[in-house]
Amino acid sequence: MTMSNNTDTINVFVSHYHEDEQHIKDLKALMGDKYDMRNSSVTSEKFNRASNPDYIKSLLRPLISWAGTFICLIGDKTHDSEWVDWEIRQAEQQGKRIIGVYCLGATDADVPDALNEFADAIVGWRKDKIADAIDGNSSFENSNGTPRASVTGGRGQC
């Protein structure tokens, strides 16, 4: 991380369900005085019309690789996204720190299976908890903020 105006610059890949894209901007604003988040994920600003899954994966792999931290926004439809699941598994294969962040209104049922397997932390929409997770704290919360068990895959064991 580099320092710029007392703000650490971090490279992240923010995995999300396409309808939750606004939450990326909200996350950057929430964390703004702590981190300058440079996001490599595919958004409507970077959208292409590719439809071949192998080609899309070839585009996503280096974007995930570039990021030091992988953040998955947990919204009400995230668990249904095949691409979010693939991105999480790709981040795990690349050895990235994987953090799940509940969007406001999300429930425990919205957590993608791959996140339940490989997350290093799953936290609520609170600046201090997100910052702690980015900084290496492996805390796990339910959507209501109560503690939950760490993930089953063993990466997030306390």
Buried (B, 14 or more C-beta within 10 A) or exposed (E): EEEEEEBBEBEBBBBBBEEBBEBBEBBBEBBEEBBBBEBBBBBEEEEEEEEEEEEBEEEBBEBBEEBEBBBBBBBBEBBEBEBBBBBBBBBBEBEBBBBBBBBEEBEBEBBBEBBBBBBBBBBBBBBEBBBBBBBEEBBBBBBEEEEBEBBEBEBBEE
